Structure formats: structure tokens, C-alpha cells
Amino acid sequence: MCSLAEQVALNQDAKFCSACTQTHLVIRLQGGRVGRTLTAGLPPILIQVSSHEALLDDSLRLLRAATLADVPVEIKIYQGLPHVWQLFAGILDEGQSAIEEAGRFVDTHLKTTMSE
């Protein structure tokens, strides 16, 4: 298995060691295309994104790549919020809602994993 530093270096050069491609998410979102596909066996993914942020297109590409790789994925597109609105959980109802949603997602998938 590659170290994090090795993964970053390899990913920047668009080269991937066999251990990394078998055990880690190996994806580059560049030029409007997914540079590498997702590998099988990844845990479920929750994507939270705002309809008004720059990462919406990247989030949709991640959704598509995960779906094509049969990786369980959920997306929630919140309307009209700034980037990292979850940090405003004490101020914005949507921030609190997003934190609670993420907690339920993790709880659900941990219970599923523990019961297998």
C-alpha cells in the first residue's frame, strides 16, 4: 500500500501504483472528465453540494463515476447556499440539517458494515 505522500506524488504525475489503484479512490477531475475510474470495493459515498457553488459540476462527475463503478453513492443538492455551509450549523438550519444527514449516513453504513 502506498503512503499518502506517495499517492499524492503519483496522482500529480497521473501515474498510479498497483496497490493504490486496488485499495484507494483514484480519481482526477480535470478538463471536465474523470481522469481515472473509481475502483471497486469503496465504501458508500455521500455528496453534499450547493446549487450555487463551483464544485457542483465536480460533484455530478463524482456521482456518475461512482455509479458506473457500482459504488453506493447518494447526493444531496442544497439550494442557494455558499460553499461549506455546513460550518454554519449553529446559524443556518440547512447547515444543521446537512450535519445531521451526514451523521445518519455514517451511522447507517457503520451499522450495515458491523452486522456483516
VEXDONU-233002 format. One record per residue: residue in one letter; x, z, y of N, C-alpha, C, O, CB in turn. Coordinates in steps of 0.1 Angstrom, whole numbers, plus 5000, padded with zeros to 4 digits. Glycine has a CB too. Example, Ala and Ser with C-alpha at 12.3 -4.5 7.8 and 13.67 -1.06 7.14 Angstrom:
A513250784943512350784955513250784967514250854967511350904955/S512850714978513750714989512950795000513450805011514150574994/
END
This chain:
M500950004988500050005000500950005012501950065013499050125000/C500549935022501249925035501050045044499950105044500949795042/S502050075052501850175062501050115073500949995074503250235067/L500450205082499750155093500650065102500149965107499150265101/A501850105105502750025113503049895107503049795114504050105115/E503149895094503449765087502249675088502349555090503849785072/Q501049735086499849655087499649585101499349475102498549735084/V499949665111499849615125500849505127500449395132500049735135/A502049525123503049415124502649295117502849185122504449465119/L502249315104501849195096500649125102500549005103501549245082/N499649205107498449145113498749065125498148965128497449245116/Q499649115133500049045146500748915143500548815150501049135154/D501448905131502048775128501148695119501648585114503348805120/A499948735116499048665108499548645094499248555087498748525114/K500348745089500848745076500248875070500148975076502448745075/F499948875057499348985051500049015037500148925029497848965049/C500449135035501049175022499849185012498749215016501849305023/S500149164999499049164989498349304989497149304987499649134976/A499149414990498449544990497549565001496449614999499549654990/C497849515013496949525024495649445022494549495025497649475037/T495849325017494649235016493749295005492549265005495049095013/Q494249364996493449424985492749554988491749584982494249434972/T493349624998492849765000492349795014491749895016493849854997/H492449705023492149725037491249615043491249505038493349755045/L490649655053489949555061490949465068491749515076488949615072/V490949335065491949245071491149145078490649045072492949185060/I490949155091490149065099490749045112491249145119488749115100/R490848925117491248895131490148825137489648725132492548815131/L489648865149488648795156489348725168489448785178487548895161/Q489748605165490448535176489848385176489448335166491948525173/G489848335188489448195190487948175186487648065182490348105183/G487148275186485748255182485548245167484448215163485248145189/R486648275159486448255145487048385138487948445143487148135139/V486548405126487148515118488448465112488348365104486148575107/G489548525115490848475110491048495095491648415089491948535118/R490548605090490648635076489348685072488548745080491848735072/T488948675059487748735054487848875051488948925049487248655042/L486748945050486749085045487049085030486649005023485449155049/T487749185026488049205012486849285005486249365012489349275009/A486649254993485649324985485949474984487149514985485449264971/G484949554982485149694980485249784992485549904991486349714972/L484949725004484949805016483749895016482749865010485049725028/P483850015023482750105024481650035034482049945041483150235030/P480450085034479450035043479950045057480650135061478150105041/I479449955065479849945080478649955088477649895086480549815083/L478650045098477650055109478249995122479350045126477150205111/I477549905127478049845140477049885151475849855149478149685139/Q477449945161476649985173477249905185478349925188476550135175/V476349825191476849745202475749735212474549745209477349605197/S476149715225475149695235474949545238475849465236475549765248/S473749505242473449375245474149325257474249205260471949355247/H474749415265475349375278476949395277477549405288474849455289/E477549405266478949425265479749315260479149225252479249555258/A480949305263481849195259482049185244482349075239483149205266/L481849295237482149295223480849255214480949255202482549435218/L479849205221478649165213478949055204478649055192477549125223/D479648945209479948835200480848875189480648825177480648725208/D481848955191482749005181481949085170482249075158483849095186/S481049165175480149245166479349155157479249185145479249335174/L478849045162478048955154478948875144478448845133477348855163/R480148845148481048785139481448885127481548845116482348735146/L481649005131481949105120480749125111480949135099482249245127/L479549125116478349135108478249015098478049035086477049125117/R478548895103478548775095479548785084479348755072478748645103/A480848815088481948825078481648925067481848905055483248855085/A481149045071480849145061479649105052479749125040480449275069/T478649045058477548995050478048885039477748895028476448925058/L478948795044479448695035480348755024480448695013480248595043/A480948865027481848935017481049035008481649105001482949005024/D479749035010478849135003479249275006479149364997478949104988/V479749305018479949445022478749495029478149425038481249445032/P478149605025476949665031477249685046478249745050476549795024/V476349625054476549635069475249655076474249585072477349515074/E475149735086474049755095474449735109475549765113473349895093/I473649675117473949655131472749705139471549685136474249505135/K473049775150472049815159472549775173473549815178471849975159/I471749685179472049635192471149715202469949695203471749475193/Y471849795210471149875221471049785233471949705236471950005224/Q469949795240469649705251470149765265469949875268468149685252/G470949685272471349705285472249825288472249885299470149725293/L473049865278473949985280475349935282475749825278473850075268/P476150025289477649995291478350015278477950075269478150075302/H479649965278480549985267480750135265480750215274481949915269/V480850185253481050325248479950415254480250525258482350375252/W478750375254477650455259477450585251476850675256476350375260/Q477950585239477850705230478550825237478250935234478450675216/L479550795245480250905252479350985261479651095265481450855259/F478250925265477350985274476151045267475051055273476850885285/A476351095255475251155247474551275254473351295252475851205234/G475251345262474651455270473851415282473151495288475751555274/I474051285286473351235298472351125294471251125299474451175307/L472751035285471750925281471150955268471750985258472550795281/D469850935268469150955255469650855244469750895232467550935257/E469950735249470550635239471850675234472150645222470650505246/G472650745241473950795236473750895225474350895215474750865248/Q472850995228472451095217471951025205472251065194471551195223/S471050925207470450855196471450785188471450785175469450755201/A472450725194473550655187474350745179474750715167474350575197/I474750865184475450965177474751015165475251025154475851085186/E473451035167472651085155472450975145472551005133471251125160/E472350845149472250735140473550725131473550715119472050605147/A474650745138475950735131476150855121476550835110477150735141/G475650965125475651085116474851065104475251095093475251205124/R473651005106472750975094473350875085473250885073471350935099/F473950775091474650665083475750725074475750695062475150555093/V476650805080477750865073477150955062477550955051478650945082/D476251045066475651135056474951065045475251105033474551225063/T474250955047473550885037474650825027474450825015472750775043/H475650765033476650695024477550795017478050755007477450595032/L477850905023478651005016477851065004478451084994479051125026/K476551085006475751134995475651034984475751074972474251165000/T475550904987475550804977476850794970476850784957475250664984/T477950804977479250804971479450924962480050914951480350794981/M479051044966479251164959478451174946478851234936478951294968/S477251104946476451104934476851004924476351004913474951084938/E477750914927478150814917479250864908479650784899478650684925/
END
